[in-house]
Amino acid sequence: MKKTIYTLKSAALLAVMAALPVVTACSDDDGDGGGAGDAPRLTVVVADGDTLVPLGEGRAAGMFLTGGEGSVFVSSVVTAGAGGQLTGAEAITAAMQDGMTLAAFCPAELWTAGTYGQPVQFGVPADQSTEAACEAADLMFSPLTAVTGGRAALVMEHKMARLTVHITDVTGNYDLTAARLTMPARLTTVTADLAQGTVTTVDGITADITCHSPGNSPYRASGQAVVAPGPVAAGAVLTSLAVDGQTFTYTLPEGAEWQGGKEYVYSMRLTSEGLVTYDSYVTDWKDNGEDLSGDAEKQ
């Protein structure tokens, strides 16, 4: 069975941390350094294409502070709030010392202090029709990051792949407002190892994934789904469109390798001959990327 391992690529991103807004937590203990500027400082951001963005407001992340032998010294669940502040990080920032390492991950419950260092399975939900379900499908974690000078800057990366489909009805015969988009037989599950920084796709576990489609119009529908990275064969059904009692499918003309941290965008038209693609491209996963109210094509 074929397995694909994706390794972390965050090192190059750390160099631009200082110029960007971040989610932070600062210790209340000034210690012997005298001023608050000398207090340990923790920053958490998410790689968003070629930029870094704060962890979304209200998003929870698990966090481990580990000792020199890799044992968990402090574990916390932190939450990003307004103004870029972390709540729940006080125990970690108080305990941070040079020589320790930190890691952050979402969903926050994926690892516990007792399972750190062990690979765990993560699967996306089959019903991703809500924004909350899409967030739950978004596996992210940072590499182990050293505490240096009492500070640490964590960069989390998206580990799954995201598929986006835009469909425009050019026949005028259908109302796409209530159209239902599905990604059939998609890989859903990975084995994630936080300590090693790897994600391995589990072969053979698939589901028909209901897309998130928040802004359909009468002539245009868009859907988005998060799937496990991995190969997809030529002739596989990419998407199924159910509208007005009929079902249309689009099959991929050639195989592909969907990679973690990437978004695969397909634009197509609903014609008298069915779904016909007219554009497709690959981009880095960006939280403020594709507009699900549809692409720029007009009726």
Disulfide bonds with the S-S distance in Angstrom:
none
